[in-house]
Amino acid sequence: MLAHGTPTSASTTDRLISTVEAARAQCAPKIHFDTFSFNHCINQLAANYKKDDLARLGTEYAGFAVALTTMRVGMTGAEDSARYFYWRYRPLQKKLNVSDQRLCATLPGDCTIRIAQTKEFSKTTRLNKPAESNAARDAHDH
């Protein structure tokens, strides 16, 4: 670790990859049937990392990326999930000074496309930041 709790590059990448993979493996299959179950799954995993911002970042980024992909194919509720997880992971990303490229590289796929999609999504979601999104309410209700 560097000063002020900033992880080194190698440890950042390795830990992000492991938390993203764990979140995807455990939660991603749920979104194809029920976004509420998916949201609840990601929120439960993230709650395990209350004092570990880097692991929480990986988990919540996985939630965002899975929801973003699913949103693009028209899954009902996926946009709410993507918006909710965007507002969860983005402040942590900035706090920990993790680049879009490093974060994106934790998932398979084309980062040029995913980063462009995230930037486009952020333009609309800035205007629609929920006080408490349906994703958060639904995760607590189930």
Protein Blocks (a to p, Z undefined) as FASTA:
>chain_A
ZZhhiacfklmmmmmmmmmmmmmmmmmmmmmmomklmmmmmmmmmmmmmmlmklmmmmmm
mmmmmmmmmmmnopghklmmmmmmmmmmmmmmmmnopafklmmmmpgcjfklmmmmmmmm
mmmmmmmccfbdfklmmmmmZZ
